[in-house]
């Protein structure tokens, strides 16, 4: 049984307005709420964006509720933000050795807790000897921060200043897999058919891509969503395609950061992550010389679930987990 009825009760949105936005009927909305008719995949994604939640929350398969995603169609927010909701907090800005620029990310409450746990005061009991921190951001990044390279971490709420722009996870899913389209400039009909989304959402994503292209002459969609970026202590940056070998190394790094007992000697010696090329070469990236690693979160969790399908059942791990019925299509 889906949770559409309960979610709608917390939104100031009538059935008539919702039906109009989804280009359907009030009767259809009522059938969905009662669980008498299955909600089509395209409508589920639209609902998640309109209602400022996740597809998993509508389907009732998660315990953690999330809020704070910007809506491409409708600005709605729960006025009573109870403690069981993981909502948008604001942003975090990092200052690193070797960089004049800063790194700014939108984050939720859960990421704030992770940051506060990792960044200890002088009198705190040490919780981790391995000097790395990882958090998920609301703009589709899993980031790894070298704490020894970190000069300043600045946390701020939206009441203080606006965080960087970010989109709903359902938009990032389509952007990540955009390269499966045959055409450089695909028609709306092809986009809706391939990704099982509505015409409205397809047009929204097309406009986002066009806007991103205008921001930089060198912007590349495949590189943006399938490559990780490494920012080195000397102020340089490199990009690396996320293959199985590189994913495996990142997953190990994430496990060590998240659980200090997993490998208590990880802080000893010099550690590397490996990038393997099908042509027969291997590149070793020295973690001690890296300030920051940005990993596209959708891509990371696609590879994680392909490697370990049981992760698909753990829906609360990340909002970027693949939808269950879409993993086999990747």
C-alpha positions as CSV (number, residue, x, y, z in Angstrom):
1,X,0.0,0.0,0.0
2,X,1.5,3.4,-1.0
3,X,1.7,6.4,1.3
4,X,0.3,9.0,-1.1
5,X,-2.7,9.7,1.1
6,X,-0.6,10.3,4.2
7,X,1.9,12.5,2.3
8,X,-0.9,14.6,0.7
9,X,-2.4,15.3,4.2
10,X,0.8,17.2,5.1
11,X,0.8,19.3,1.9
12,X,-1.4,22.3,1.1
13,X,-2.4,20.8,-2.2
14,X,-5.9,19.9,-3.4
15,X,-6.6,16.8,-5.5
16,X,-7.9,19.1,-8.2
17,X,-4.6,21.0,-8.4
18,X,-2.5,17.9,-8.3
19,X,-4.6,16.3,-11.0
20,X,-4.1,19.4,-13.2
21,X,-0.4,19.4,-12.6
22,X,-0.1,15.7,-13.5
23,X,-2.6,16.1,-16.4
24,X,-4.8,13.4,-15.1
25,X,-8.2,13.2,-13.3
26,X,-9.3,13.7,-9.7
27,X,-10.8,10.2,-9.9
28,X,-7.4,8.8,-10.8
29,X,-5.7,10.6,-7.9
30,X,-8.4,9.2,-5.5
31,X,-7.8,5.6,-6.8
32,X,-4.1,6.0,-6.3
33,X,-4.6,7.2,-2.7
34,X,-6.8,4.2,-2.0
35,X,-4.3,1.8,-3.5
36,X,-6.9,0.6,-6.0
37,X,-4.8,1.5,-9.0
38,X,-1.1,1.2,-9.4
39,X,0.7,4.6,-9.9
40,X,2.6,4.6,-13.2
41,X,6.3,5.0,-13.0
42,X,6.3,8.4,-14.8
43,X,3.6,9.7,-12.5
44,X,5.5,8.5,-9.4
45,X,8.5,10.5,-10.4
46,X,6.4,13.6,-11.0
47,X,4.7,13.1,-7.7
48,X,8.0,12.8,-5.9
49,X,9.1,16.2,-7.3
50,X,5.8,17.9,-6.8
51,X,5.4,16.6,-3.2
52,X,9.0,17.3,-2.3
53,X,9.8,13.7,-1.3
54,X,11.2,10.5,-2.8
55,X,9.6,7.8,-4.9
56,X,10.5,5.4,-2.1
57,X,8.6,7.5,0.5
58,X,5.5,7.5,-1.7
59,X,5.8,3.7,-2.1
60,X,6.2,3.3,1.7
61,X,9.5,1.4,1.5
62,X,11.7,3.7,3.6
63,X,11.7,4.6,7.3
64,X,13.6,7.9,6.8
65,X,11.6,10.8,5.3
66,X,13.5,13.4,3.3
67,X,12.4,16.9,2.5
68,X,14.0,20.0,1.0
69,X,14.4,19.0,-2.6
70,X,13.5,21.9,-4.9
71,X,10.5,21.3,-7.1
72,X,10.6,22.0,-10.8
73,X,6.8,22.3,-10.9
74,X,5.6,23.3,-7.5
75,X,7.2,24.9,-4.4
76,X,5.8,23.0,-1.4
77,X,7.3,22.5,2.0
78,X,6.1,20.9,5.2
79,X,5.6,23.7,7.8
80,X,6.1,21.3,10.7
81,X,9.5,19.8,10.2
82,X,9.4,17.0,12.7
83,X,12.6,15.3,13.9
84,X,12.0,12.2,11.8
85,X,12.5,14.1,8.6
86,X,15.9,14.5,7.1
87,X,15.6,17.9,5.6
88,X,17.7,20.4,3.7
89,X,20.0,22.2,6.2
90,X,21.9,24.7,4.1
91,X,25.4,24.3,2.8
92,X,29.0,23.6,3.7
93,X,32.1,25.4,2.3
94,X,35.6,23.8,2.4
95,X,38.9,25.7,2.2
96,X,41.8,23.5,1.2
97,X,45.6,23.8,1.1
98,X,46.7,24.5,-2.4
99,X,43.5,26.1,-3.6
100,X,42.4,29.8,-3.7
101,X,38.9,28.8,-4.6
102,X,36.4,27.3,-2.1
103,X,34.2,24.2,-2.5
104,X,30.6,24.8,-1.7
105,X,27.9,22.1,-1.4
106,X,24.2,21.9,-0.4
107,X,23.7,19.4,2.4
108,X,21.0,17.9,4.6
109,X,20.8,17.4,8.4
110,X,22.3,13.9,8.2
111,X,25.5,15.3,6.5
112,X,25.8,17.9,9.2
113,X,25.8,15.2,11.8
114,X,28.6,13.4,9.9
115,X,30.7,16.5,9.6
116,X,30.3,17.4,13.3
117,X,31.2,13.8,14.3
118,X,34.4,13.9,12.2
119,X,35.6,17.4,13.0
120,X,36.7,17.1,16.6
121,X,37.5,19.7,19.2
122,X,40.9,19.5,21.0
123,X,39.3,18.0,24.1
124,X,37.3,15.3,22.3
125,X,38.2,11.6,22.6
126,X,39.7,10.5,19.3
127,X,37.2,8.5,17.2
128,X,39.2,8.0,14.1
129,X,42.9,7.9,13.2
130,X,42.2,7.6,9.5
131,X,42.1,11.3,8.5
132,X,39.3,11.2,5.9
133,X,35.7,12.2,6.0
134,X,32.9,11.3,3.5
135,X,29.5,12.9,3.1
136,X,26.7,12.9,0.5
137,X,25.6,16.3,-0.8
138,X,22.2,17.2,-2.2
139,X,23.7,18.0,-5.6
140,X,24.6,14.4,-6.4
141,X,28.0,14.0,-4.9
142,X,29.6,11.6,-2.6
143,X,32.7,13.5,-1.5
144,X,35.8,12.4,0.3
145,X,37.6,15.1,2.3
146,X,41.3,14.8,3.4
147,X,41.1,16.3,6.9
148,X,44.9,16.9,6.9
149,X,44.4,19.1,3.8
150,X,41.4,20.9,5.2
151,X,42.0,24.5,6.4
152,X,38.5,25.7,7.2
153,X,35.0,24.0,7.2
154,X,32.2,26.5,7.2
155,X,28.7,25.2,7.9
156,X,25.7,27.5,7.3
157,X,21.9,27.3,7.3
158,X,19.6,28.7,4.6
159,X,18.6,31.3,7.1
160,X,22.2,32.6,6.9
161,X,22.7,32.4,3.1
162,X,21.5,30.4,0.2
163,X,23.3,27.1,-0.7
164,X,24.3,26.2,-4.2
165,X,21.5,25.1,-6.6
166,X,20.6,21.4,-6.6
167,X,18.0,19.2,-8.2
168,X,15.7,16.3,-7.2
169,X,17.3,12.9,-7.3
170,X,14.9,11.8,-10.1
171,X,16.4,14.5,-12.3
172,X,20.0,13.4,-11.5
173,X,19.0,9.8,-12.4
174,X,18.1,10.9,-16.0
175,X,21.1,13.1,-16.3
176,X,23.4,10.2,-15.3
177,X,22.0,7.9,-17.9
178,X,21.5,10.5,-20.7
179,X,24.3,8.9,-22.8
180,X,22.0,5.9,-23.5
181,X,20.0,8.1,-25.9
182,X,20.9,7.6,-29.5
183,X,20.6,11.3,-30.6
184,X,22.7,14.3,-29.6
185,X,19.5,16.3,-29.5
186,X,16.8,13.8,-28.8
187,X,13.1,14.4,-29.2
188,X,10.9,14.7,-26.2
189,X,9.0,11.5,-27.2
190,X,12.3,9.6,-27.1
191,X,13.3,10.9,-23.7
192,X,9.9,10.1,-22.2
193,X,10.0,6.5,-23.6
194,X,13.6,5.7,-22.7
195,X,13.4,7.0,-19.1
196,X,9.7,6.4,-18.4
197,X,9.1,10.0,-17.4
198,X,6.4,12.5,-18.2
199,X,6.7,15.1,-21.0
200,X,6.8,17.9,-18.4
201,X,9.8,16.3,-16.6
202,X,11.5,15.6,-19.9
203,X,11.3,19.2,-21.0
204,X,12.5,20.4,-17.6
205,X,15.6,18.1,-17.8
206,X,16.3,19.3,-21.4
207,X,16.2,22.9,-20.2
208,X,18.6,22.1,-17.3
209,X,21.1,20.5,-19.7
210,X,20.9,23.6,-22.0
211,X,21.5,25.9,-19.1
212,X,24.5,23.9,-17.8
213,X,26.0,23.9,-21.3
214,X,25.8,27.7,-21.4
215,X,27.7,28.0,-18.1
216,X,30.9,26.5,-19.5
217,X,32.2,25.8,-23.0
218,X,34.0,22.7,-21.7
219,X,31.0,21.2,-19.9
220,X,30.5,17.6,-20.8
221,X,27.5,15.6,-19.5
222,X,29.2,12.2,-19.5
223,X,32.2,13.5,-17.6
224,X,30.0,15.4,-15.1
225,X,28.0,12.3,-14.2
226,X,30.3,9.3,-14.8
227,X,33.7,10.6,-13.9
228,X,35.1,11.4,-10.4
229,X,37.1,14.6,-9.9
230,X,40.3,14.5,-7.9
231,X,41.6,17.8,-6.4
232,X,45.3,17.6,-5.6
233,X,47.2,19.5,-2.9
234,X,49.2,21.4,-5.6
235,X,46.0,23.0,-6.8
236,X,45.5,20.8,-9.9
237,X,42.5,18.7,-10.9
238,X,42.2,15.4,-12.7
239,X,39.1,13.4,-13.9
240,X,38.8,9.6,-13.8
241,X,36.2,7.4,-15.3
242,X,34.5,5.3,-12.6
243,X,35.1,1.7,-13.7
244,X,34.7,-1.4,-11.5
245,X,38.3,-1.2,-10.1
246,X,38.0,2.4,-9.2
247,X,34.6,1.9,-7.7
248,X,35.9,-1.0,-5.6
249,X,38.7,1.3,-4.2
250,X,36.2,4.0,-3.4
251,X,33.9,1.6,-1.7
252,X,36.7,0.4,0.5
253,X,37.7,4.0,1.3
254,X,34.0,4.7,2.2
255,X,33.8,1.6,4.5
256,X,37.1,2.5,6.3
257,X,35.9,6.1,6.8
258,X,32.5,5.1,8.0
259,X,33.7,2.3,10.4
260,X,37.0,2.9,12.1
261,X,37.1,-0.7,13.3
262,X,36.9,-2.1,9.8
263,X,40.6,-1.6,9.2
264,X,42.2,0.0,12.3
265,X,45.6,0.3,10.7
266,X,44.4,2.2,7.6
267,X,46.2,5.3,8.9
268,X,49.6,3.6,8.8
269,X,51.8,3.9,5.7
270,X,50.9,5.5,2.4
271,X,47.6,4.5,0.7
272,X,46.6,4.6,-2.9
273,X,43.5,4.1,-5.0
274,X,43.9,2.4,-8.3
275,X,42.6,3.2,-11.8
276,X,42.9,0.4,-14.3
277,X,42.8,0.9,-18.0
278,X,41.6,-1.8,-20.4
279,X,44.6,-1.2,-22.5
280,X,46.7,-2.8,-19.8
281,X,47.9,0.0,-17.6
282,X,47.2,0.8,-13.9
283,X,47.4,4.3,-12.3
284,X,47.9,4.7,-8.6
285,X,46.5,7.8,-7.0
286,X,48.3,8.8,-3.7
287,X,45.7,9.6,-1.1
288,X,48.2,11.7,0.9
289,X,48.5,14.1,-2.1
290,X,44.7,14.5,-2.5
291,X,42.6,17.2,-0.9
292,X,39.2,16.2,-2.2
293,X,37.5,13.6,-4.3
294,X,34.1,14.3,-5.8
295,X,32.1,11.2,-6.9
296,X,28.8,11.4,-8.8
297,X,26.5,9.7,-6.2
298,X,24.0,8.2,-8.6
299,X,26.8,6.5,-10.6
300,X,28.4,5.3,-7.4
301,X,25.2,3.6,-6.1
302,X,24.5,2.1,-9.6
303,X,27.8,0.3,-9.5
304,X,27.4,-0.6,-5.8
305,X,24.0,-2.2,-6.4
306,X,25.3,-4.0,-9.6
307,X,28.1,-5.4,-7.5
308,X,25.9,-6.2,-4.5
309,X,22.2,-6.4,-5.4
310,X,21.1,-6.9,-1.8
311,X,21.8,-3.2,-1.3
312,X,18.7,-2.5,-3.2
313,X,16.7,-3.7,-0.2
314,X,18.4,-1.2,2.1
315,X,16.4,1.8,0.9
316,X,17.5,4.2,3.7
317,X,21.2,4.0,2.9
318,X,21.0,6.8,0.4
319,X,18.5,8.8,-1.6
320,X,20.6,8.1,-4.7
321,X,20.0,4.3,-4.6
322,X,18.6,3.1,-8.0
323,X,14.9,2.5,-8.1
324,X,14.3,-1.2,-7.8
325,X,12.7,-1.7,-11.2
326,X,15.4,0.4,-13.0
327,X,18.6,-1.3,-11.8
328,X,18.2,-4.1,-14.4
329,X,18.0,-1.6,-17.2
330,X,21.4,0.0,-16.4
